[in-house]
Amino acid sequence: MSMTKSLKQLTALYSPLDIEYNQAMSGPYSDLSVRDDDCEIVAGMKDGKINGFWRPMVAVGNDKALQTQIEKLWLISQDIYYMDFLIGGELSVISRFLLKHGYQARPYYTQIIDKTKPIDVLHSEIRKSYKSLVAKDEQITYGTIDDYRIIHDKYGKHKRDDRTWQIQAEMIEREEAFVLKDGSDAAVLIYDNDYTTYYAGGRSDPEKNTHALLWQAIIRSNGNSFELGEQVFSGDPKLVNISYFKAGFGGQTMTRLVLEKP
């Protein structure tokens, strides 16, 4: 299979600044990434394990190049954390390589909205109970990373290092992200590029209705797709409830594959 997509077309994550942010959150990695005409691989190593700088390692490219690179990585470490986008519904050569070496695979479900559809069609596809709620957008405006940080620290459980906020401020300056806020008690942070958009986070007063805020983020984003994030169907009730909330904005639940050493 020849490379028909770049990582930027598949996800708004894994940009250079996102990688820098992840290292600010989880510590420095040795960069094993490859970016050339034949393939694009985001890979870093820490404590003898290879991943995508805290996130799973990801890759796109032609089969021959990917086969060569996974064999090289395997010589460096046999402990690899990898996610396959299942492009065209097929396993990548990296997945096949890892499965042949006894790796375990599990599905990762994520909700993605097709932004190529007209806004009125997208609105028709949201959950019926959301239709009146998303109209309450009078106070929604663009904000700064400082606006988001104030609300994050007020309603979140964990404080973050200053460097992580500086990196996300740079993302906004480079138009790789934006913040929307609804007054002083709700905000979302959105990663955005020319192809795809990712809901990076949101914080709010628990009593605040945030349907209109997320809806405005969806329709104001630039990408042809908007990824709301992981869908969890059982287990932790909080994660199940968050997944149900996200799914109400429409889109499709897409499957990716995560492979790990058993």
Solvent accessible surface area in square Angstrom, and as a share of the most:
residue,aa,sasa,rsa
1,M,105,0.47
2,S,75,0.48
3,M,69,0.31
4,T,98,0.57
5,K,80,0.34
6,S,37,0.24
7,L,6,0.03
8,K,96,0.41
9,Q,69,0.30
10,L,30,0.15
11,T,4,0.02
12,A,11,0.09
13,L,22,0.11
14,Y,14,0.05
15,S,29,0.19
16,P,101,0.63
17,L,7,0.03
18,D,0,0.00
19,I,16,0.08
20,E,62,0.28
21,Y,25,0.10
22,N,1,0.01
23,Q,49,0.22
24,A,36,0.28
25,M,101,0.45
26,S,33,0.21
27,G,20,0.19
28,P,114,0.72
29,Y,30,0.11
30,S,62,0.40
31,D,97,0.50
32,L,39,0.19
33,S,27,0.17
34,V,36,0.21
35,R,125,0.46
36,D,76,0.39
37,D,140,0.72
38,D,72,0.37
39,C,1,0.00
40,E,38,0.17
41,I,1,0.00
42,V,1,0.00
43,A,0,0.00
44,G,0,0.00
45,M,48,0.21
46,K,66,0.28
47,D,128,0.66
48,G,43,0.41
49,K,109,0.46
50,I,1,0.00
51,N,22,0.12
52,G,0,0.00
53,F,3,0.01
54,W,146,0.51
55,R,36,0.13
56,P,20,0.13
57,M,0,0.00
58,V,0,0.00
59,A,9,0.07
60,V,4,0.02
61,G,8,0.08
62,N,38,0.20
63,D,52,0.27
64,K,169,0.72
65,A,15,0.12
66,L,8,0.04
67,Q,65,0.29
68,T,56,0.33
69,Q,28,0.12
70,I,0,0.00
71,E,80,0.36
72,K,110,0.47
73,L,10,0.05
74,W,35,0.12
75,L,156,0.78
76,I,86,0.44
77,S,11,0.07
78,Q,103,0.46
79,D,38,0.20
80,I,1,0.00
81,Y,60,0.23
82,Y,2,0.01
83,M,15,0.07
84,D,5,0.03
85,F,19,0.08
86,L,37,0.19
87,I,41,0.21
88,G,77,0.74
89,G,71,0.69
90,E,91,0.41
91,L,56,0.28
92,S,24,0.16
93,V,25,0.14
94,I,0,0.00
95,S,0,0.00
96,R,124,0.45
97,F,23,0.09
98,L,0,0.00
99,L,67,0.33
100,K,172,0.73
101,H,86,0.39
102,G,46,0.44
103,Y,12,0.05
104,Q,117,0.52
105,A,47,0.36
106,R,102,0.37
107,P,65,0.41
108,Y,43,0.16
109,Y,75,0.28
110,T,0,0.00
111,Q,8,0.04
112,I,34,0.17
113,I,3,0.02
114,D,62,0.32
115,K,30,0.13
116,T,94,0.55
117,K,74,0.31
118,P,82,0.51
119,I,94,0.48
120,D,104,0.54
121,V,57,0.33
122,L,6,0.03
123,H,61,0.27
124,S,72,0.47
125,E,73,0.33
126,I,6,0.03
127,R,58,0.21
128,K,176,0.74
129,S,74,0.48
130,Y,11,0.04
131,K,68,0.29
132,S,78,0.50
133,L,39,0.20
134,V,5,0.03
135,A,65,0.51
136,K,119,0.50
137,D,51,0.26
138,E,148,0.66
139,Q,117,0.52
140,I,10,0.05
141,T,66,0.38
142,Y,126,0.48
143,G,14,0.13
144,T,75,0.43
145,I,14,0.07
146,D,89,0.46
147,D,36,0.19
148,Y,6,0.02
149,R,69,0.25
150,I,114,0.58
151,I,5,0.03
152,H,10,0.04
153,D,40,0.21
154,K,132,0.56
155,Y,61,0.23
156,G,19,0.18
157,K,175,0.74
158,H,141,0.63
159,K,145,0.61
160,R,40,0.15
161,D,88,0.45
162,D,78,0.40
163,R,94,0.34
164,T,0,0.00
165,W,8,0.03
166,Q,99,0.44
167,I,0,0.00
168,Q,4,0.02
169,A,26,0.20
170,E,46,0.21
171,M,3,0.01
172,I,42,0.21
173,E,137,0.62
174,R,134,0.49
175,E,147,0.66
176,E,51,0.23
177,A,5,0.04
178,F,25,0.11
179,V,1,0.01
180,L,0,0.00
181,K,55,0.23
182,D,9,0.05
183,G,27,0.26
184,S,92,0.59
185,D,38,0.20
186,A,0,0.00
187,A,1,0.00
188,V,6,0.04
189,L,4,0.02
190,I,0,0.00
191,Y,7,0.03
192,D,5,0.02
193,N,22,0.11
194,D,106,0.55
195,Y,88,0.34
196,T,8,0.05
197,T,2,0.01
198,Y,37,0.14
199,Y,37,0.14
200,A,36,0.28
201,G,17,0.16
202,G,22,0.22
203,R,86,0.31
204,S,30,0.19
205,D,39,0.20
206,P,118,0.74
207,E,159,0.71
208,K,57,0.24
209,N,62,0.32
210,T,29,0.17
211,H,29,0.13
212,A,3,0.02
213,L,1,0.01
214,L,3,0.01
215,W,13,0.04
216,Q,19,0.08
217,A,0,0.00
218,I,0,0.00
219,I,41,0.21
220,R,78,0.28
221,S,10,0.06
222,N,108,0.55
223,G,3,0.03
224,N,83,0.43
225,S,27,0.17
226,F,0,0.00
227,E,10,0.05
228,L,1,0.00
229,G,2,0.02
230,E,76,0.34
231,Q,9,0.04
232,V,32,0.18
233,F,129,0.54
234,S,87,0.56
235,G,66,0.63
236,D,72,0.37
237,P,99,0.62
238,K,126,0.53
239,L,84,0.42
240,V,44,0.25
241,N,98,0.50
242,I,68,0.35
243,S,4,0.03
244,Y,140,0.53
245,F,51,0.21
246,K,27,0.11
247,A,32,0.25
248,G,2,0.02
249,F,3,0.01
250,G,11,0.11
251,G,34,0.33
252,Q,123,0.55
253,T,61,0.35
254,M,87,0.39
255,T,60,0.35
256,R,19,0.07
257,L,29,0.15
258,V,3,0.02
259,L,0,0.00
260,E,67,0.30
261,K,110,0.46
262,P,102,0.64
